[in-house]
Amino acid sequence: MNIYDVYYTRQDSCASQTIYLVACLLCLLVGAL
């Protein structure tokens, strides 16, 4: 995930932001393993 992904996600709807946050959490969980 880079700055551009974050920027464009913020331009999307609230639903898209939720999906993005869930993806971030999954990445963090995988990284924790």
PDB file of N, CA, C and O in Angstrom:
ATOM      1  N   MET A   1       0.853  -1.205   0.000  1.00  0.00           N
ATOM      2  CA  MET A   1       0.000   0.000   0.000  1.00  0.00           C
ATOM      3  C   MET A   1       0.888   1.254   0.000  1.00  0.00           C
ATOM      4  O   MET A   1       1.798   1.383   0.818  1.00  0.00           O
ATOM      5  N   ASN A   2       0.608   2.165  -0.923  1.00  0.00           N
ATOM      6  CA  ASN A   2       1.405   3.380  -0.976  1.00  0.00           C
ATOM      7  C   ASN A   2       0.539   4.618  -0.784  1.00  0.00           C
ATOM      8  O   ASN A   2      -0.673   4.509  -0.602  1.00  0.00           O
ATOM      9  N   ILE A   3       1.153   5.779  -0.822  1.00  0.00           N
ATOM     10  CA  ILE A   3       0.432   7.039  -0.603  1.00  0.00           C
ATOM     11  C   ILE A   3      -0.701   7.210  -1.607  1.00  0.00           C
ATOM     12  O   ILE A   3      -1.782   7.677  -1.249  1.00  0.00           O
ATOM     13  N   TYR A   4      -0.460   6.834  -2.867  1.00  0.00           N
ATOM     14  CA  TYR A   4      -1.480   7.021  -3.902  1.00  0.00           C
ATOM     15  C   TYR A   4      -2.720   6.181  -3.616  1.00  0.00           C
ATOM     16  O   TYR A   4      -3.845   6.637  -3.823  1.00  0.00           O
ATOM     17  N   ASP A   5      -2.514   4.946  -3.137  1.00  0.00           N
ATOM     18  CA  ASP A   5      -3.650   4.086  -2.812  1.00  0.00           C
ATOM     19  C   ASP A   5      -4.496   4.729  -1.722  1.00  0.00           C
ATOM     20  O   ASP A   5      -5.724   4.734  -1.803  1.00  0.00           O
ATOM     21  N   VAL A   6      -3.835   5.273  -0.701  1.00  0.00           N
ATOM     22  CA  VAL A   6      -4.550   5.921   0.401  1.00  0.00           C
ATOM     23  C   VAL A   6      -5.318   7.130  -0.113  1.00  0.00           C
ATOM     24  O   VAL A   6      -6.475   7.343   0.247  1.00  0.00           O
ATOM     25  N   TYR A   7      -4.655   7.926  -0.967  1.00  0.00           N
ATOM     26  CA  TYR A   7      -5.282   9.147  -1.497  1.00  0.00           C
ATOM     27  C   TYR A   7      -6.533   8.827  -2.295  1.00  0.00           C
ATOM     28  O   TYR A   7      -7.586   9.424  -2.073  1.00  0.00           O
ATOM     29  N   TYR A   8      -6.420   7.884  -3.226  1.00  0.00           N
ATOM     30  CA  TYR A   8      -7.569   7.562  -4.069  1.00  0.00           C
ATOM     31  C   TYR A   8      -8.689   6.904  -3.270  1.00  0.00           C
ATOM     32  O   TYR A   8      -9.866   7.095  -3.574  1.00  0.00           O
ATOM     33  N   THR A   9      -8.325   6.132  -2.249  1.00  0.00           N
ATOM     34  CA  THR A   9      -9.347   5.484  -1.426  1.00  0.00           C
ATOM     35  C   THR A   9     -10.169   6.541  -0.692  1.00  0.00           C
ATOM     36  O   THR A   9     -11.383   6.402  -0.546  1.00  0.00           O
ATOM     37  N   ARG A  10      -9.500   7.598  -0.233  1.00  0.00           N
ATOM     38  CA  ARG A  10     -10.195   8.661   0.496  1.00  0.00           C
ATOM     39  C   ARG A  10     -11.137   9.424  -0.423  1.00  0.00           C
ATOM     40  O   ARG A  10     -12.069  10.079   0.045  1.00  0.00           O
ATOM     41  N   GLN A  11     -10.901   9.343  -1.725  1.00  0.00           N
ATOM     42  CA  GLN A  11     -11.769  10.031  -2.686  1.00  0.00           C
ATOM     43  C   GLN A  11     -13.030   9.203  -2.940  1.00  0.00           C
ATOM     44  O   GLN A  11     -14.016   9.713  -3.473  1.00  0.00           O
ATOM     45  N   ASP A  12     -12.994   7.936  -2.560  1.00  0.00           N
ATOM     46  CA  ASP A  12     -14.132   7.047  -2.801  1.00  0.00           C
ATOM     47  C   ASP A  12     -15.202   7.178  -1.717  1.00  0.00           C
ATOM     48  O   ASP A  12     -15.113   8.032  -0.834  1.00  0.00           O
ATOM     49  N   SER A  13     -16.207   6.317  -1.804  1.00  0.00           N
ATOM     50  CA  SER A  13     -17.311   6.369  -0.843  1.00  0.00           C
ATOM     51  C   SER A  13     -16.906   5.770   0.498  1.00  0.00           C
ATOM     52  O   SER A  13     -15.809   5.232   0.645  1.00  0.00           O
ATOM     53  N   CYS A  14     -17.801   5.868   1.471  1.00  0.00           N
ATOM     54  CA  CYS A  14     -17.517   5.362   2.816  1.00  0.00           C
ATOM     55  C   CYS A  14     -17.336   3.849   2.769  1.00  0.00           C
ATOM     56  O   CYS A  14     -16.520   3.297   3.507  1.00  0.00           O
ATOM     57  N   ALA A  15     -18.090   3.180   1.909  1.00  0.00           N
ATOM     58  CA  ALA A  15     -17.992   1.723   1.790  1.00  0.00           C
ATOM     59  C   ALA A  15     -16.592   1.325   1.340  1.00  0.00           C
ATOM     60  O   ALA A  15     -16.023   0.357   1.845  1.00  0.00           O
ATOM     61  N   SER A  16     -16.041   2.071   0.392  1.00  0.00           N
ATOM     62  CA  SER A  16     -14.705   1.764  -0.114  1.00  0.00           C
ATOM     63  C   SER A  16     -13.674   1.966   0.992  1.00  0.00           C
ATOM     64  O   SER A  16     -12.707   1.211   1.092  1.00  0.00           O
ATOM     65  N   GLN A  17     -13.885   2.992   1.826  1.00  0.00           N
ATOM     66  CA  GLN A  17     -12.953   3.245   2.930  1.00  0.00           C
ATOM     67  C   GLN A  17     -12.990   2.074   3.903  1.00  0.00           C
ATOM     68  O   GLN A  17     -11.956   1.665   4.431  1.00  0.00           O
ATOM     69  N   THR A  18     -14.184   1.537   4.139  1.00  0.00           N
ATOM     70  CA  THR A  18     -14.319   0.409   5.064  1.00  0.00           C
ATOM     71  C   THR A  18     -13.554  -0.794   4.532  1.00  0.00           C
ATOM     72  O   THR A  18     -12.843  -1.466   5.278  1.00  0.00           O
ATOM     73  N   ILE A  19     -13.704  -1.063   3.230  1.00  0.00           N
ATOM     74  CA  ILE A  19     -13.004  -2.190   2.605  1.00  0.00           C
ATOM     75  C   ILE A  19     -11.499  -1.992   2.734  1.00  0.00           C
ATOM     76  O   ILE A  19     -10.756  -2.939   2.992  1.00  0.00           O
ATOM     77  N   TYR A  20     -11.057  -0.738   2.550  1.00  0.00           N
ATOM     78  CA  TYR A  20      -9.626  -0.427   2.640  1.00  0.00           C
ATOM     79  C   TYR A  20      -9.115  -0.673   4.052  1.00  0.00           C
ATOM     80  O   TYR A  20      -8.034  -1.230   4.244  1.00  0.00           O
ATOM     81  N   LEU A  21      -9.905  -0.250   5.044  1.00  0.00           N
ATOM     82  CA  LEU A  21      -9.496  -0.435   6.442  1.00  0.00           C
ATOM     83  C   LEU A  21      -9.406  -1.917   6.780  1.00  0.00           C
ATOM     84  O   LEU A  21      -8.482  -2.343   7.473  1.00  0.00           O
ATOM     85  N   VAL A  22     -10.362  -2.704   6.294  1.00  0.00           N
ATOM     86  CA  VAL A  22     -10.356  -4.146   6.554  1.00  0.00           C
ATOM     87  C   VAL A  22      -9.108  -4.768   5.931  1.00  0.00           C
ATOM     88  O   VAL A  22      -8.465  -5.630   6.529  1.00  0.00           O
ATOM     89  N   ALA A  23      -8.776  -4.317   4.718  1.00  0.00           N
ATOM     90  CA  ALA A  23      -7.593  -4.847   4.035  1.00  0.00           C
ATOM     91  C   ALA A  23      -6.340  -4.513   4.839  1.00  0.00           C
ATOM     92  O   ALA A  23      -5.440  -5.343   4.966  1.00  0.00           O
ATOM     93  N   CYS A  24      -6.283  -3.290   5.384  1.00  0.00           N
ATOM     94  CA  CYS A  24      -5.128  -2.876   6.193  1.00  0.00           C
ATOM     95  C   CYS A  24      -5.003  -3.765   7.426  1.00  0.00           C
ATOM     96  O   CYS A  24      -3.908  -4.196   7.787  1.00  0.00           O
ATOM     97  N   LEU A  25      -6.144  -4.035   8.069  1.00  0.00           N
ATOM     98  CA  LEU A  25      -6.122  -4.870   9.271  1.00  0.00           C
ATOM     99  C   LEU A  25      -5.624  -6.271   8.938  1.00  0.00           C
ATOM    100  O   LEU A  25      -4.849  -6.853   9.695  1.00  0.00           O
ATOM    101  N   LEU A  26      -6.070  -6.813   7.801  1.00  0.00           N
ATOM    102  CA  LEU A  26      -5.635  -8.148   7.393  1.00  0.00           C
ATOM    103  C   LEU A  26      -4.129  -8.155   7.158  1.00  0.00           C
ATOM    104  O   LEU A  26      -3.433  -9.096   7.541  1.00  0.00           O
ATOM    105  N   CYS A  27      -3.626  -7.072   6.510  1.00  0.00           N
ATOM    106  CA  CYS A  27      -2.182  -6.983   6.246  1.00  0.00           C
ATOM    107  C   CYS A  27      -1.412  -6.954   7.561  1.00  0.00           C
ATOM    108  O   CYS A  27      -0.362  -7.584   7.686  1.00  0.00           O
ATOM    109  N   LEU A  28      -1.938  -6.217   8.544  1.00  0.00           N
ATOM    110  CA  LEU A  28      -1.270  -6.117   9.844  1.00  0.00           C
ATOM    111  C   LEU A  28      -1.265  -7.476  10.544  1.00  0.00           C
ATOM    112  O   LEU A  28      -0.269  -7.864  11.156  1.00  0.00           O
ATOM    113  N   LEU A  29      -2.386  -8.195  10.448  1.00  0.00           N
ATOM    114  CA  LEU A  29      -2.471  -9.511  11.087  1.00  0.00           C
ATOM    115  C   LEU A  29      -1.476 -10.471  10.454  1.00  0.00           C
ATOM    116  O   LEU A  29      -0.787 -11.214  11.154  1.00  0.00           O
ATOM    117  N   VAL A  30      -1.401 -10.453   9.119  1.00  0.00           N
ATOM    118  CA  VAL A  30      -0.467 -11.334   8.408  1.00  0.00           C
ATOM    119  C   VAL A  30       0.966 -10.963   8.779  1.00  0.00           C
ATOM    120  O   VAL A  30       1.819 -11.833   8.952  1.00  0.00           O
ATOM    121  N   GLY A  31       1.221  -9.648   8.899  1.00  0.00           N
ATOM    122  CA  GLY A  31       2.559  -9.192   9.255  1.00  0.00           C
ATOM    123  C   GLY A  31       2.916  -9.613  10.680  1.00  0.00           C
ATOM    124  O   GLY A  31       4.078  -9.880  10.986  1.00  0.00           O
ATOM    125  N   ALA A  32       1.897  -9.670  11.554  1.00  0.00           N
ATOM    126  CA  ALA A  32       2.133 -10.049  12.945  1.00  0.00           C
ATOM    127  C   ALA A  32       2.506 -11.533  13.034  1.00  0.00           C
ATOM    128  O   ALA A  32       3.197 -11.952  13.963  1.00  0.00           O
ATOM    129  N   LEU A  33       2.049 -12.309  12.073  1.00  0.00           N
ATOM    130  CA  LEU A  33       2.364 -13.733  12.066  1.00  0.00           C
ATOM    131  C   LEU A  33       3.777 -13.916  11.530  1.00  0.00           C
ATOM    132  O   LEU A  33       4.259 -15.045  11.434  1.00  0.00           O
TER     133      LEU A  33
END
